[in-house]
Amino acid sequence: MSTPRDFNYPLPTGRIVNADGTPTLQEQAFRRRLWERTGSAPGTDVAYIAQQCDLASMTAERAAATALAALKQAAEVLDMAQLALARASAVEAATRKCLERCEEIAILSATTGAQPRAGNSEGLMIQAIMTRPR
């Protein structure tokens, strides 16, 4: 079983180049280990990454604020729709009550022998109620 290699290498101490300008063996070993550790990758710019994280965070905050505003607006619309439904239900109940009264009047008129006349709007209403499908 192999163990992970230790890519750490101490910084060169003392001179890093020989008198003729070539790197010392210690400097060469340090560079080789550094090259192996980074995998010859170019590296990352931490300031750029932090800037991108801040930008993403601000964008997310704006999106969350927009979503919250839309949610509040949707809640207001829902409240208005519920109010309209309640009013419509009340109108429906009143209309049903009126229809029941008209039906009672029509039944009374029919059973008492009153005949609808062509120009009589009440008679036409009674006739319409009596002939409506159930």
C-alpha positions in Angstrom: 0.0 0.0 0.0 1.4 3.4 -1.0 1.0 6.5 1.1 0.5 10.0 -0.3 3.7 11.8 -1.2 4.8 14.7 0.9 4.9 17.6 -1.5 5.9 20.1 1.1 9.5 21.3 0.9 11.1 23.9 3.0 12.1 27.2 1.5 15.7 27.3 0.4 17.9 29.0 2.9 21.0 30.9 2.1 22.0 31.5 -1.5 19.6 30.2 -4.2 22.0 30.6 -7.0 25.7 29.6 -7.4 28.4 32.0 -8.3 27.9 31.3 -12.0 24.1 32.1 -11.7 22.8 28.6 -11.9 20.2 27.6 -9.2 21.6 25.6 -6.3 20.5 22.0 -5.8 18.3 23.1 -2.9 16.6 25.7 -5.1 16.1 23.2 -7.9 14.6 20.6 -5.5 12.2 23.4 -4.1 11.1 24.3 -7.6 10.5 20.7 -8.6 8.4 20.0 -5.5 6.5 23.2 -6.1 5.9 22.2 -9.7 4.7 18.7 -8.6 2.5 20.1 -5.9 0.6 22.4 -8.3 0.5 19.9 -11.1 1.8 22.5 -13.4 -1.5 24.3 -13.0 -1.5 28.1 -13.4 -3.0 28.6 -9.9 -6.0 30.6 -8.8 -6.6 34.3 -8.1 -8.2 34.5 -4.6 -9.2 38.1 -5.1 -11.0 37.2 -8.3 -12.8 34.3 -6.6 -13.8 36.5 -3.7 -15.1 39.1 -6.1 -17.2 36.5 -8.0 -18.5 35.1 -4.7 -19.6 38.7 -3.6 -21.2 39.2 -7.0 -23.1 35.9 -6.8 -24.2 36.8 -3.3 -25.5 40.2 -4.3 -27.3 38.7 -7.2 -28.9 36.0 -5.0 -30.0 38.7 -2.5 -31.6 40.7 -5.3 -33.4 37.6 -6.6 -34.6 36.8 -3.1 -35.9 40.3 -2.6 -37.7 40.2 -5.9 -39.2 36.8 -5.1 -40.3 38.1 -1.7 -42.0 41.1 -3.3 -43.7 38.8 -5.8 -44.9 36.6 -2.9 -46.4 39.6 -1.1 -48.1 40.7 -4.2 -49.5 37.2 -4.8 -50.8 37.1 -1.2 -52.6 40.4 -1.8 -54.1 39.1 -5.0 -55.2 36.0 -3.1 -56.9 38.1 -0.4 -58.7 40.1 -3.1 -59.8 36.9 -4.8 -61.1 35.4 -1.6 -63.0 38.7 -0.9 -64.5 38.6 -4.4 -65.5 35.0 -3.9 -67.2 35.8 -0.6 -69.1 38.6 -2.3 -70.1 36.4 -5.2 -71.4 33.8 -2.8 -73.5 36.4 -1.0 -74.9 37.6 -4.4 -75.6 34.0 -5.4 -77.5 33.4 -2.1 -79.5 36.5 -2.6 -80.3 35.6 -6.2 -81.4 32.1 -5.1 -83.7 33.6 -2.5 -85.2 35.9 -5.2 -85.7 33.0 -7.5 -87.5 31.1 -4.7 -89.8 34.0 -4.1 -90.5 34.3 -7.8 -91.3 30.6 -8.0 -93.6 30.9 -5.0 -95.4 33.9 -6.7 -95.6 31.9 -10.0 -97.1 28.9 -8.1 -99.6 31.1 -6.4 -100.6 32.8 -9.6 -100.9 29.5 -11.4 -103.0 27.9 -8.7 -105.3 31.0 -8.3 -106.2 31.0 -12.0 -104.4 34.2 -13.0 -103.6 34.1 -16.7 -100.5 35.8 -18.1 -101.2 38.5 -20.7 -99.0 39.3 -23.6 -98.1 42.8 -22.4 -97.8 41.9 -18.8 -94.2 41.6 -17.7 -95.1 39.9 -14.5 -97.1 37.3 -16.4 -94.1 36.7 -18.7 -91.9 36.3 -15.7 -94.2 33.8 -14.2 -94.5 31.8 -17.4 -90.6 31.7 -17.7 -90.3 30.5 -14.2 -92.9 27.8 -14.7 -91.4 26.5 -17.9 -87.7 26.5 -16.8 -86.0 23.1 -16.7 -85.2 21.7 -13.2 
